[in-house]
Amino acid sequence: MSKVTIKLNRKGVRQLLQSPEMENALTGIAFAAQNRLGEGYKASYYKASTRVVAKVSAESPAARKENADTNSILKALK
């Protein structure tokens, strides 16, 4: 068998991770999860130096407890 080597195009990967298309995809997923979770959860996004980041967090004490007990954020992302 021959040895296969793969070389990533680092510049292309960087452009992909910072692209508006990636931002739209990630924010869509994060805000859809927030809608499924309901009150007490917050979705946000920002552009870091290397990539776009979207996150969903539990803001209220009740939401934090629910997430700690049932992993509700993880389940909403599936």
N, C-alpha and C positions, 0 to 999 in steps of 0.2 A: 504494500500500500504506500502511496505517496504521502508525504507530509504537506498538509495544507496550512498556509500562513495567511492571515488576514491583517491588513493594515488599514486602520481607520483614518478617514479624512478628518482630522481634528478640527480644521476650520469649518468644514461642513456640519459637523456635529454641534459645534458651538453656535453656528447660525441657526440650526434647527431648534436647539434648546432655548434660544432667545427670540424666536420668530413670533409674529402676531398669531399665526396659526396654532402654535403650541399654547400661547396665552389663551386663545379662545377655547381650545379643547379643555384645558385644565380648569379655567373658570367655569365652564359649563358643567363639568363634573362636580366641582365644589359647591356651586349654588344649587344644583339639583339635589345633592345630598342634604344641604341645609333645608331645602323645602320638604324633603322626606322626614327630617328630624323634627321640625316644628320650632316652638318657642324655646328660647334659652341657648340656641346654637348660633354661631356666627361664621360666615364664610368670608374669606378675604384673599387677596392676591397681591403680589408685588414682583418687581423685576430685581433680582439679585445681580451681582456682577457677572455671574456665569450662566444663569438660567432664570426662567420664570418659575415662581413658586406660588402655589395655591394651597390654602389650608382651611380646615373646618375645625372650630374649637367650641368647647362647651363654656358658655359665659356665666350662666346662672348656677347657684349652688345645686338646685334640683337636677339640672342638666349634667353637671359634673358627677353627681352621685349616680345618675342613670348610666352614664358612660362608663364609670368605674365598675358598676355591677354587671352591665350587659354588653359592653363594647358597642354601644349603639352607633358611634361614628363609623367604626370599621364595617359594621353591617350595612349602614346606609351607602357606603361606597361600593358595595358589591353589586 
